[in-house]
């Protein structure tokens, strides 16, 4: 017996259907607009902010310096970036356990830029019903004009986004002058166009598909939820059974719940889900369904909150526990990490020293009998002012450090390499011994850093 063959027009995969989220107003819509305006204002405006005569935030990769307002970070401070990423990850866990996917609904870059692209689409093509009609209709001069206007806005905004992104890595005034004169390097053009294209594709076309299929957060969020997590919920006990009715409460058919089955909550959802079916991983907690449902409840004379932010315990009529073990653990670790990070940054030593022994010669025996090792010492002055540094050796008896000058002058935020010779009297047991080389600021003795080195001599 042979297996049945599928018909030629059957498909194992359904084609993607474009979503047309319905426009809704309300308190959460205003909150999203405020979040979008604030976050985009920071992204596009921050590269133009000046601080002490330079760009306030600049990641100068060729010079290996990161400027963040009054602080300058070097590659040696990479551990602080790791620390900051751990704080960000733990913050995500903490806020997810408390309030669900609030990050996705209000602050995620995909959500923020999608809001702007959808706004430009509405501006050029009209509201949701008109966009549906426009897409289904034949190509006319008006349709071509509207589609072209949308693409001009999308492409212009995407390119400006790529320009602003590169402005965090290249001084933005120089970048703007280079764009105006068409004299940027190939890499600068590449990253402007690449980031612009990524914004154009993700926010203009992929949209909810990024949240549903590409974002890993949607897949593991349920591991951080429990019955006391604040999520967008449909109150089935109050809303079921569904059915339409007029505005007059006295004329409501008996036995019906508050849900009139208008499906406006589904039409407003940017990911196209039906929140009445319960929590789904596609939900980004944007609360558009809440605004839509509240508006309907006002019209039919029912109280708001049929769809609302609530915990599963609240929906079941049980008290919500905020101070639960996972929240306390997350909060405690987060506080410790934040306080530790602030202390590490505020007490960061504005000096670093790297010592590399000269490999051309294991050691040298001088005419006066002393043993000499040669080292290449890199002095990194992270401070905003210049300093003179004195080199010394410890844990190596009678050691003397000799270089081209008694002290080394290093400008602010400069890296200077010094060749230093460490000499000890002959006849002592120094072979293979570890010792410390120190650099100390002459004008500020508190600025002092030591680095471990190894001294070789005749066994």
NORURPE-V911681 format. One line per field, one symbol per residue. phi: phi as a letter, one per 20 degrees, with the letter a starting at -180 (. if undefined). burial: # if it has 16 or more other ideal C-beta (glycine too) atoms within 10 Angstrom, else .. A space follows every 50 residues. Layout:
phi->???
burial->???
This chain:
phi->.effefffefbfcfffdfecfffcdqfffffffffffffffffeeffefd blncffcbdefgelcddcledcddgfeffffggffffffffffffffecm efgffccfgfffffgffffffffednfgfffffffefffcffffffffff fffffffffffffffffedcgfffffffffelcefffffgffffffffff ffeecflffffecdefffedfffdebfdefcecdeffeeefereaeffff efffneeffelemffffeffdmedffeofcfffdlemffffffffffffe mdffofdbfbeffffendfeeeedgffffgffffffffffffffffdfff bbcddcffefbfacdffenfdcddcdddddeefecfbdddebccmcgmfc dcbfbfcdecfflddcdcecddccffndecgmeebdddccffecgfebcd cebcddbff
burial->...................#####.#.##..#..##..##..#..##... ....#.##.#....###...####..#..#..#...#..#.#######.# ######.#.#########.###.##..#..#..#...........#...# ..##..###.##########.#..#..##....#...#..###.##.### .###.###.###..#.##..#..##..#########..#.....#..... .#...#####...########.#.##..#.#.############.##..# .#..########.##...........#..#...#..#............# ###.#.#.....#......######.#.#####...#.###.#..#..#. #.#....#.#..#.#..#.#####.....#..#.#.#####.....#### #.#.#.#..
